[in-house]
Structures are given as structure tokens and as C-alpha cells.
């Protein structure tokens, strides 16, 4: 079944700019999102999603009410939501394996037992800019194409990517929006930045860094804290060159829960 905008099938391939010009409500939604001020999101109720991670929850979740991610330059942040049960998935895609990621996003929503109730699937794509290597443009095309290949009708509601998320300064290009959050209960999507990226921020960042060939796809466009983030991640890898053996004794998962203050708290591993 196709990717839809306003009930009509999206004609692919076409650029993000061509797509929104053909569908004025998409263009208006992108304009409104770009015009928002950035909200600082605190740790209460937040689950932060790093690069190459996926998180899914629903309004029935008593601990998590916000999913969010930032530091997206050429990366895209994808939100897929079912309007019936409110199940929401947020993913930070970097183009490593888009063909495999989109079915994972779809299946994460379908995993909820009440998925079959009335409602529709809505997708929101945000991120990227007009980078010299056209990595953003490639990722936009990959995501639109893969969602269009899925068996279900998917309604494209937000498209603020690549040239639609670009600003120019001193002949250099930068993203306008680096991060977004989604309120699970209200479905509101808004520009956001985050101080708390836990739990295990460095461990999770090390996993993403170790799995990729580049420190950055767009060094000039990175946010101010990027260098410190990479430095701390590299120091972590130096301290734990084999984290699987040291940090996961007996191959047991690290488990966390939100405490009464909304902060992450480590709990015992199963069977320990």
C-alpha cells in the first residue's frame, strides 16, 4: 500500500521541496515547525533516543511521556504514530541501513496488542540539510521510498527535511532544526534540546561510534557540544576497550527504571 498525503498517493521519486509544493499543508506544517522556539526538555518522563536507536511506547506507559532526540545534522528523526491506540515510535536514522530500519519501525508499532483498533498510521520526518555530499537528500529519498513499499497505508503528515530544513550562513549550510520531541499523550511534535541523554549515555554513544566509519558526516554543521561529546565517548572506549566483558558480566542486560523524581535509576539484573 502507498505512502499518502491528504489521502492521495505520493508520486516518487521527487525531492522534498517538490513534494511539499505539490501539497501545501505539508509546506505550512514545515514552516510552522521551523518557526518554533527550541524547548529545553527536562529528564522527567523523557526517554532520549540516540543515533541508530529506536524507542516505542504508548499513552498507557506510566513512566515515559516524551520521546526525543537531537544532534541530527544529515541524520533524520522519524516519528511513526498510530492514531487509534497512540502507540508512538521515534528513531534517529543515519542511513546506515534504512531498508532494514523501516520494517523495524513498522513492527514496533504493530507489536501493541490493541494495534488493530480504528485509526491510521502517521509518519513525521525531520532533519538533514543541503549538505555538500547530498547525504541528507539520499536519506530523505530512502525513507520515503521504504515507507512507500510497506503493506500498510502510511499518511505523511510532517516533512521538514533536507532543503526544507536548511539555512545558509557565510556560504555554509546548516540545519535549522537539530532535535525534536513528541508528547506521547497529546501527539504534539516540537523543536527540542536535551541536557539528559541517559541512561548510560556514553555507553550507548560508544556503540553508535564504534559501528560507523565517520566521526561526523558534516563537521561544520555540528552543534557546539559535538567535540566534547566525541571526546568523552572516545575516553569511554579507551577506558572500556571490551565493554561487553566488563560492563555486562555474565552477558546480563543493564536495567533501569524511572524513579519518583523522573530520573533513571539502575535496578538489579534478572537473576542476580
N, C-alpha and C positions, 0 to 999 in steps of 0.2 A: 504494500500500500504506500501511497506517496507522502512526501512532506508537503504540508498545506499552509497557505497563508490566506486568511479570510475565507476559508472553505474552498479555495482554488489551489490546484496543484502548482508547485513551484517548478518553473522551467529551468533546468540545469543543462550545461554549466553556464553560469553567469556570475559576475563579480558581486560583492556585497553591495556596492554602490548602485549597480544596475537593478539589483533585486529590490532595494528599498524605494528606488524611483518608480518602480512598477507597482509598489504597494505603499501608498502614502502613510497609512497608520504605522507601519514599521519605521518609516523615516521619522515620524513625530515621536515615537517612543524612544528611539535612539537619541534624538535631540533633547528630550526631557531628562534622560538618564545622564547624558554628558553635562547638562546644566546644573545637576545637583551638587551641593557641597559634600565633601567627604566626611562621613560619620566615623568617629573613633568607637570601635566596638570593644566593650569590656569582656572579661572572661565568663561572666555569669551566663549560663545557658548556651555557651558557644562551643561548637566543635570546629576547629580550624583544619582546613584541608591543604596539604602541601602539594607541590608539583608531583604528578603521576599518582596521586591518591584519589580515592573515591569515598564518599560518605553518603549514607542514605538513612532517613528516619521519617517519622510521621508525626502528626499532631498529638498522637497518643503517648509520645515519649515524654516522660515526666522530668527528664534531666536536660535534654537538648532542645532548645527552641530556635537556635540560629546556626546555620551552616555558612561558612565564609572562607574566602581565600583571597590572597593578593600577590604582589610581586610578579604579575603577569606582564611580560613585555611582548614577545612574539607568541607566547602561550595564549590559550583561550580558556576561559572559565565557562563551563557548561552546567546549566540547571535544567533538569527534567522533572516535571511535576505532574501528578495525576490529580485532576480537579475534583474527583469523586471522594477519594479517601485522604487526599492531602499528602500522600507519600511523595517525598522530595529527595532527589539525588543531586549532589554537587560534585563536579570533577574538575581538576586542574590539568588540562591536556596540553602536552608539548609536542605532539606529532610523532612521538616515538612509534606508536602502533595504533593509530586511530581505528583501523579496521577491526581490531580486537576490542578496543575500548568501548565503542558504541554499543555492541551487543551486551557488554557487561553493565553499562548504564541502564539499558532497557530491562535486563533481567533483574537488576537490583530493585526496580520499581515493581516488577511483576511478582517478586518474592513475597509481597504482602498478601495475606490471606483474603483481604477484602478488596483485592485489585479489580475483581470483575464487576463491582458496582458501577452505577451510572457515572459518567464523567468522561474526560478526554485527556490525552497526553499533550502537554505544552512544553516546548523547549525554548530556552533563552541562551544566546551565545554572546559573550562579551570578552573583548581583549584583542591583543595584536595591534599593529600599526603599519604604516607604509615603510617597512624596513628595506634596506638596500638589497638584501638577499631574497626578498619576497617569501620569506618563511611564513609570515602571517597569512599572506594570500593563499599559499599552498594549504595551510592548516584549515582555513575557512572553507576552501573547496572540499577538502577531505571530509570534514564534519558534515557539511550539507549533503554531500553525496552519500555518506554512510547512513545518515538518518533517513534519507530518501529510499534506501534499499530495505528498510525494516518492514516487517509484516504488518505492523500497526499503523493507523493514521497518526501522524505527529504534527501538531499545529505549531508553526514557528511564530512566536509572539514577540521576542526581542532579538534584534540583530544589530549589535553595536561593536563591530569588529573591523580590523584592518583599516581601510581608508576612512571608515565611519568613526574610528576611534583615534584619529591621528591629528597631531598638532606639529607645527614647524617652528623652530627657533634657531636663528643663526645658521640656516641652511641644513640643520639637523632635524630629524623626525623623532617624535616621542609619542608614547601612548597618552591619551587623555585620562582614561580610566585604567588603573592598575589592579583594583580589587573591588569585589562586591560581596554582599551578604544577602541571605534570603531568610526571611522570618517564616518559620515552618507553619505557624498557625494562621497568619494573615496572608501569606504568599507574596508579601512585599519584597521587591528586589531593589537594593540601593547601593550607592557607592560607599565603600568602607575601607578602613585600615585597621590593623590589629597589633596590639602590643603582646598579647598572649597567644603563642603558637603551639602550645603544648597539647597533650603531654609528649615528653621525650622529643623535643624539637630538634636537637642536634642529631640524635639517632635517626630520626626519620629523614632529615635533610641529607645525612650521610648516605642513606640508602639511595636517594634520588641522584646524588652527585656521583656515587660510585657506578651507577648504572648508565651514565651518559658520557659522551665523548668530549663535551664542551663545558667550561665553567659558565659561559654566557653566550647566547646567540646574538646579543645586541648590547655590547658593553656601554656604549654612550647613553643608552636609554634606561639603564638600570636605576632603581631608586637609590637614595643616598646611603642607606644602610646595607647595600648589597655586598660591599667589600668586607665589612665586618662580619656579615653572615657567612660568607665563604671562608674567611679566616677561622672563625670559630668551628665551622664544620670540618675543615682540614685538620685543626688541632684535635678535634674529637677522633678523627680517623687515625691520627698519629698515636693517640693515647690508647685506642682500641683497634689495632690493625685487624684483629679477628673477633669482631663483636659477637658473632654467633656463639662462640665458645665461652666468652667472658660474661656477657650480659643476658644470655639465655641458657643458664645451666640446666642440663637435662632436657634441652630443647623445649622448655616451657615458655608459654607466652607471658608477656608483661601485661598485667591487667590494671586498669584504672577505672575510677568512678568519680562522678561529681559529688563533692561534699555539700554540706548545708550552705556554705558561702559561694557555691557555684564554681569552686576551683577543683582541678584534677587532684585526685588522691590515689596513691598506689595501694592496691589490695593484693592479698596473697594469691599466688598462682594456684590453679586447681590441683588438689592432691598434695599440696605442701603443708 
